[in-house]
Structures are given as structure tokens and as C-alpha cells.
Amino acid sequence: MSGTTHADPMKTKTGKTRLGPLSLKQLYDLLKSTSKAKEKGKIQTRIREMEKRGHKLPQETVAETATETV
């Protein structure tokens, strides 16, 4: 079955990024690179949900995030 194309599992059929499979680090990076308010809200909501469930950023990422926001 070579030659067949498959949909990208990280995108919806309209081309929007799926937030579910992304890690917290990836979500924070996406949040920094996004300029649309609606997308930022969705990303922030997903980050809050993950943090509520107990997911945490690695320590080196926390340090990077803290220095970039200051």
C-alpha cells in the first residue's frame, strides 16, 4: 500500500493544530509564537487543564520561561 496519503494526526481537517497530544513545553512554545487571541485562549485553557491534572514542566524549561518573561 505504498503511495497512499494519510492525514496528519497533529492537524484537524481544516488545518488547525490539535492541542491534545502536545506536552506542556510544546504548548508554552506555541503560546509564545501565536499572535491570535482566540488561539492563545485555547492554548492557555489546555495548559491550565494539564497543570490541574498534575503535569509539570521540566526544571530547565521553567528557568527558560522565567528568564524570557522578565
N, C-alpha and C positions, 0 to 999 in steps of 0.2 A: 504494500500500500504506500509506496513512496510517491512523492509528488502531491499528496493531498495537503491542503492547508487547514490549519486549526486556529481557532480564536485564541487570542492572548488571554490567559487566565487572570492577568493583572488589570485588564480593562473591561468595561461594560460594552454592550453592543453599540453604544453611542460614543465610545472613546474616552469616557471618564475613568479616572483611576479608582480601583477598588481599594478601600481603606482597611478592610478586614484582615487580610493576610500580612499587613505591614507591621514591623516592630516599632517600638517607641522611638528609637533613634531615627528610623526612616520617616516616621510621622513628623518629628521635630524638624528634620531636614526639609521635608515637603512643606511644612508650615512656613519656614523661612523663605522658600523660593516662590511661594504662591502670592499673588497680588490681589486675587478676587476675594471680596469679603465673604461671599457665600461659601466658597471652598474652605476658607480659613475657619469659619464656624463649624463646618462638618469635621474638619481635622481636629479642632480643639475638643469637640464633643467626643470623638473617638479616643483622644488622649486621656480625657477625664474618665471614660469608661474603663480603659485599660488600667489606669492607676488605681481606680476603685477596686478592681479585681486583684490587685496586688502586684502588677507588673512594675518593674523599676528599671531605670536607665543604668547602664554600667557607669562606674565612678568616673572614668576618663571622659565620658560623654557629658556627665554632669558638670565637670570642670570646664569643658569647652563651651558649653551652653552659658555658664555663669560669666565667663570672660567676654563672650561675644555680646551679651546683653548690657554690660556695664559701659 
